[in-house]
Amino acid sequence: MTRREAREAVFGLLFETDFHPEANISEIFDTACAVREIDEDEYIRAAYFGVLEHIEEIDALINKHSLGWKTHRLSGISRAALRLSIWEMLYMSSIPHSVSINEAIEIVKKYDDAKARPFVNGVLNAVKGEIQAARSTE
């Protein structure tokens, strides 16, 4: 499985989890992987559970940089793509930020409305700037 395919698998898992906020995330993960025949690689597990572990921090960044939009008002597609990309920028130092952003845009381009692309791109670039500024002062 390519990294792009793995990202799409995680995106799908995050999108599905949004519809079942009270469900056990381990059960969602295990069931979805079995039903969709997702090869459970290290990245998929780390990304899915990592996003959910840090969702408050990630959503705070989305809310801060989305200019009048809160995460609950975004499409589920945009929300899942944003969350995954921001998690990668925060916690996967081996992945360049530009790659995380581009992959999120590709997901949004494939599954969401055309108007979502510039919005997602703007939010992610603003978050990238904040992360880079914070790391340069460390």
Backbone as CSV, one residue per row, in Angstrom:
resi,resn,N_x,N_y,N_z,CA_x,CA_y,CA_z,C_x,C_y,C_z
1,MET,0.849,-1.176,0.000,0.000,0.000,0.000,0.895,1.240,0.000
2,THR,0.604,2.173,-0.898,1.376,3.413,-0.950,0.972,4.320,0.208
3,ARG,1.796,5.317,0.470,1.460,6.277,1.530,0.176,7.025,1.187
4,ARG,-0.035,7.342,-0.081,-1.265,8.024,-0.492,-2.478,7.142,-0.194
5,GLU,-2.386,5.865,-0.511,-3.492,4.944,-0.222,-3.710,4.822,1.281
6,ALA,-2.626,4.806,2.036,-2.736,4.740,3.495,-3.414,5.994,4.038
7,ARG,-3.062,7.163,3.494,-3.709,8.411,3.919,-5.204,8.361,3.624
8,GLU,-5.555,7.883,2.441,-6.979,7.791,2.096,-7.703,6.836,3.031
9,ALA,-7.043,5.759,3.434,-7.649,4.823,4.382,-7.883,5.511,5.725
10,VAL,-6.892,6.249,6.207,-7.040,6.972,7.479,-8.123,8.036,7.345
11,PHE,-8.117,8.762,6.238,-9.155,9.761,5.976,-10.539,9.119,6.097
12,GLY,-10.731,7.963,5.457,-12.021,7.270,5.518,-12.389,6.863,6.932
13,LEU,-11.415,6.393,7.681,-11.657,6.010,9.073,-12.058,7.220,9.918
14,LEU,-11.366,8.335,9.727,-11.695,9.556,10.479,-13.075,10.076,10.094
15,PHE,-13.376,10.037,8.805,-14.684,10.475,8.314,-15.779,9.624,8.953
16,GLU,-15.585,8.322,8.964,-16.568,7.410,9.556,-16.715,7.641,11.054
17,THR,-15.618,7.863,11.733,-15.643,8.064,13.183,-16.467,9.289,13.553
18,ASP,-16.461,10.304,12.699,-17.263,11.511,12.942,-18.750,11.191,13.067
19,PHE,-19.202,10.146,12.392,-20.618,9.783,12.424,-20.982,8.957,13.656
20,HIS,-19.988,8.502,14.385,-20.213,7.647,15.550,-19.383,8.145,16.734
21,PRO,-19.673,9.363,17.219,-18.819,9.958,18.259,-18.799,9.183,19.577
22,GLU,-19.823,8.397,19.844,-19.875,7.657,21.105,-19.325,6.239,20.974
23,ALA,-18.989,5.839,19.763,-18.533,4.466,19.529,-17.107,4.265,20.024
24,ASN,-16.764,3.039,20.243,-15.412,2.658,20.636,-14.510,2.764,19.408
25,ILE,-13.500,3.623,19.471,-12.671,3.864,18.284,-11.863,2.640,17.879
26,SER,-11.508,1.811,18.835,-10.782,0.578,18.489,-11.677,-0.365,17.697
27,GLU,-12.954,-0.425,18.071,-13.902,-1.264,17.329,-14.122,-0.722,15.922
28,ILE,-14.258,0.602,15.796,-14.410,1.203,14.468,-13.206,0.849,13.615
29,PHE,-12.027,1.015,14.178,-10.794,0.733,13.446,-10.738,-0.727,13.003
30,ASP,-10.941,-1.639,13.943,-10.837,-3.066,13.630,-11.887,-3.501,12.616
31,THR,-13.126,-3.058,12.803,-14.206,-3.438,11.892,-13.971,-2.872,10.503
32,ALA,-13.635,-1.598,10.432,-13.418,-0.960,9.126,-12.250,-1.603,8.391
33,CYS,-11.182,-1.893,9.101,-10.029,-2.537,8.455,-10.405,-3.908,7.909
34,ALA,-11.209,-4.657,8.656,-11.619,-5.989,8.207,-12.575,-5.905,7.021
35,VAL,-13.588,-5.056,7.123,-14.603,-4.950,6.071,-14.010,-4.394,4.783
36,ARG,-13.182,-3.379,4.905,-12.600,-2.739,3.712,-11.299,-3.393,3.264
37,GLU,-10.902,-4.426,3.981,-9.657,-5.132,3.676,-8.463,-4.173,3.624
38,ILE,-8.406,-3.311,4.638,-7.309,-2.354,4.758,-6.123,-3.065,5.396
39,ASP,-4.990,-3.001,4.731,-3.766,-3.536,5.323,-3.386,-2.625,6.480
40,GLU,-3.386,-3.184,7.652,-3.153,-2.409,8.862,-1.661,-2.159,9.042
41,ASP,-1.149,-1.109,8.414,0.275,-0.823,8.589,0.485,0.164,9.729
42,GLU,1.739,0.370,10.067,2.097,1.209,11.214,1.581,2.642,11.055
43,TYR,1.690,3.194,9.847,1.237,4.566,9.613,-0.263,4.690,9.850
44,ILE,-1.047,3.761,9.316,-2.505,3.846,9.443,-2.907,3.847,10.909
45,ARG,-2.367,2.929,11.666,-2.692,2.858,13.100,-2.233,4.126,13.828
46,ALA,-1.000,4.552,13.578,-0.461,5.737,14.258,-1.255,6.986,13.902
47,ALA,-1.584,7.148,12.633,-2.299,8.349,12.194,-3.719,8.380,12.748
48,TYR,-4.442,7.289,12.626,-5.833,7.261,13.097,-5.911,7.540,14.595
49,PHE,-5.189,6.757,15.368,-5.259,6.944,16.818,-4.564,8.234,17.252
50,GLY,-3.548,8.662,16.512,-2.867,9.916,16.819,-3.764,11.128,16.637
51,VAL,-4.496,11.158,15.532,-5.433,12.268,15.306,-6.454,12.305,16.432
52,LEU,-7.029,11.164,16.759,-8.071,11.138,17.785,-7.521,11.470,19.170
53,GLU,-6.285,11.087,19.434,-5.660,11.417,20.720,-5.429,12.922,20.856
54,HIS,-5.134,13.585,19.751,-4.797,15.013,19.776,-5.878,15.881,19.134
55,ILE,-7.100,15.381,19.081,-8.147,16.058,18.325,-8.469,17.451,18.874
56,GLU,-8.412,17.638,20.170,-8.713,18.963,20.732,-7.667,19.984,20.294
57,GLU,-6.410,19.603,20.350,-5.323,20.487,19.907,-5.452,20.787,18.411
58,ILE,-5.732,19.767,17.629,-5.864,19.924,16.176,-7.058,20.806,15.846
59,ASP,-8.204,20.537,16.473,-9.399,21.344,16.204,-9.213,22.792,16.645
60,ALA,-8.463,23.013,17.715,-8.182,24.389,18.144,-7.400,25.135,17.063
61,LEU,-6.453,24.462,16.427,-5.701,25.088,15.328,-6.604,25.358,14.130
62,ILE,-7.482,24.424,13.817,-8.426,24.638,12.711,-9.307,25.833,13.025
63,ASN,-9.872,25.867,14.221,-10.757,26.971,14.603,-10.027,28.310,14.578
64,LYS,-8.790,28.316,15.018,-8.001,29.551,15.057,-7.749,30.110,13.661
65,HIS,-7.535,29.239,12.698,-7.123,29.686,11.366,-8.209,29.592,10.300
66,SER,-9.428,29.254,10.683,-10.472,29.102,9.673,-11.380,30.321,9.537
67,LEU,-11.039,31.401,10.195,-11.705,32.690,10.017,-13.230,32.604,9.968
68,GLY,-13.820,32.416,11.131,-15.271,32.432,11.235,-15.940,31.074,11.105
69,TRP,-15.192,30.061,10.784,-15.748,28.717,10.669,-15.227,27.878,11.829
70,LYS,-16.086,27.134,12.430,-15.691,26.192,13.475,-15.721,24.791,12.883
71,THR,-14.970,23.898,13.477,-14.846,22.555,12.903,-16.197,21.875,12.713
72,HIS,-17.130,22.089,13.620,-18.422,21.405,13.496,-19.237,21.906,12.305
73,ARG,-18.891,23.063,11.749,-19.610,23.598,10.588,-18.972,23.199,9.262
74,LEU,-17.786,22.644,9.297,-17.105,22.232,8.073,-17.697,20.924,7.568
75,SER,-17.520,20.665,6.280,-17.938,19.362,5.763,-17.091,18.290,6.435
76,GLY,-17.655,17.122,6.594,-16.912,16.018,7.190,-15.660,15.686,6.404
77,ILE,-15.726,15.876,5.100,-14.576,15.602,4.239,-13.444,16.573,4.548
78,SER,-13.763,17.857,4.546,-12.735,18.862,4.841,-12.186,18.683,6.248
79,ARG,-13.073,18.416,7.191,-12.654,18.253,8.587,-11.669,17.086,8.726
80,ALA,-11.981,15.947,8.125,-11.097,14.779,8.224,-9.759,15.039,7.538
81,ALA,-9.790,15.674,6.370,-8.544,15.972,5.646,-7.684,16.964,6.427
82,LEU,-8.303,17.999,6.987,-7.570,18.976,7.796,-6.938,18.310,9.016
83,ARG,-7.719,17.514,9.709,-7.216,16.869,10.924,-6.008,15.984,10.625
84,LEU,-6.096,15.204,9.572,-4.993,14.309,9.236,-3.742,15.091,8.856
85,SER,-3.896,16.107,8.026,-2.750,16.897,7.587,-2.090,17.623,8.761
86,ILE,-2.887,18.199,9.630,-2.331,18.915,10.782,-1.626,17.940,11.723
87,TRP,-2.202,16.773,11.932,-1.525,15.773,12.764,-0.163,15.433,12.168
88,GLU,-0.113,15.229,10.848,1.175,14.934,10.213,2.172,16.067,10.428
89,MET,1.717,17.313,10.269,2.638,18.440,10.443,3.149,18.539,11.877
90,LEU,2.294,18.201,12.836,2.689,18.287,14.240,3.543,17.111,14.703
91,TYR,3.225,15.916,14.230,3.801,14.716,14.839,4.590,13.800,13.904
92,MET,4.665,14.103,12.633,5.414,13.259,11.690,6.507,14.107,11.046
93,SER,7.572,14.329,11.769,8.637,15.211,11.278,9.303,14.679,10.014
94,SER,9.138,13.402,9.729,9.740,12.826,8.521,8.970,13.193,7.250
95,ILE,7.774,13.755,7.409,6.957,14.135,6.252,7.018,15.651,6.093
96,PRO,7.490,16.149,4.957,7.510,17.602,4.742,6.093,18.183,4.811
97,HIS,5.980,19.354,5.389,4.670,19.992,5.510,3.999,20.159,4.156
98,SER,4.783,20.494,3.143,4.208,20.693,1.807,3.568,19.408,1.283
99,VAL,4.129,18.268,1.622,3.553,16.983,1.204,2.233,16.746,1.934
100,SER,2.202,16.995,3.234,0.967,16.826,4.006,-0.143,17.710,3.463
101,ILE,0.199,18.948,3.152,-0.796,19.881,2.619,-1.269,19.427,1.248
102,ASN,-0.343,19.075,0.371,-0.714,18.641,-0.972,-1.602,17.399,-0.936
103,GLU,-1.286,16.460,-0.075,-2.091,15.240,0.020,-3.502,15.550,0.523
104,ALA,-3.621,16.474,1.467,-4.950,16.871,1.945,-5.748,17.525,0.823
105,ILE,-5.097,18.375,0.046,-5.765,19.033,-1.079,-6.226,17.994,-2.097
106,GLU,-5.412,16.989,-2.355,-5.799,15.928,-3.298,-7.028,15.169,-2.797
107,ILE,-7.096,14.901,-1.510,-8.267,14.229,-0.938,-9.498,15.107,-1.089
108,VAL,-9.363,16.386,-0.756,-10.488,17.315,-0.864,-10.917,17.456,-2.320
109,LYS,-9.952,17.532,-3.212,-10.250,17.638,-4.644,-11.060,16.425,-5.118
110,LYS,-10.726,15.272,-4.598,-11.374,14.025,-5.021,-12.773,13.859,-4.430
111,TYR,-12.974,14.302,-3.178,-14.207,13.971,-2.469,-15.106,15.147,-2.093
112,ASP,-14.599,16.375,-2.119,-15.390,17.507,-1.625,-15.692,18.485,-2.748
113,ASP,-16.438,19.487,-2.427,-16.815,20.557,-3.342,-15.580,21.358,-3.759
114,ALA,-15.595,21.881,-4.965,-14.447,22.653,-5.477,-14.133,23.861,-4.598
115,LYS,-15.127,24.421,-3.941,-14.906,25.592,-3.088,-14.130,25.240,-1.818
116,ALA,-14.090,23.975,-1.483,-13.391,23.557,-0.259,-11.875,23.608,-0.419
117,ARG,-11.380,23.402,-1.627,-9.919,23.344,-1.840,-9.195,24.596,-1.374
118,PRO,-9.600,25.802,-1.839,-8.853,26.986,-1.385,-8.986,27.226,0.120
119,PHE,-10.136,26.881,0.685,-10.330,27.037,2.124,-9.364,26.133,2.892
120,VAL,-9.346,24.858,2.534,-8.469,23.895,3.206,-7.009,24.295,3.020
121,ASN,-6.651,24.698,1.819,-5.282,25.131,1.544,-4.897,26.325,2.423
122,GLY,-5.789,27.296,2.540,-5.514,28.478,3.357,-5.337,28.143,4.824
123,VAL,-6.221,27.302,5.349,-6.118,26.906,6.757,-4.812,26.157,7.000
124,LEU,-4.502,25.215,6.128,-3.286,24.417,6.323,-2.020,25.251,6.202
125,ASN,-1.992,26.186,5.280,-0.808,27.044,5.171,-0.656,27.946,6.389
126,ALA,-1.772,28.421,6.940,-1.704,29.233,8.156,-1.205,28.397,9.337
127,VAL,-1.713,27.178,9.456,-1.262,26.281,10.527,0.220,25.963,10.346
128,LYS,0.624,25.687,9.116,2.040,25.415,8.825,2.909,26.583,9.289
129,GLY,2.490,27.811,8.992,3.245,28.987,9.415,3.369,29.076,10.922
130,GLU,2.284,28.784,11.628,2.322,28.823,13.090,3.255,27.745,13.650
131,ILE,3.178,26.556,13.098,4.037,25.460,13.567,5.506,25.798,13.317
132,GLN,5.803,26.294,12.129,7.192,26.635,11.803,7.709,27.766,12.681
133,ALA,6.869,28.764,12.941,7.282,29.873,13.805,7.551,29.379,15.223
134,ALA,6.688,28.500,15.723,6.869,27.968,17.078,8.145,27.138,17.172
135,ARG,8.424,26.373,16.148,9.621,25.519,16.175,10.905,26.322,16.001
136,SER,10.822,27.453,15.333,12.030,28.259,15.135,12.441,28.982,16.418
137,THR,11.519,29.116,17.353,11.841,29.768,18.625,12.241,28.765,19.701
138,GLU,12.148,27.479,19.383,12.510,26.450,20.374,14.005,26.302,20.498
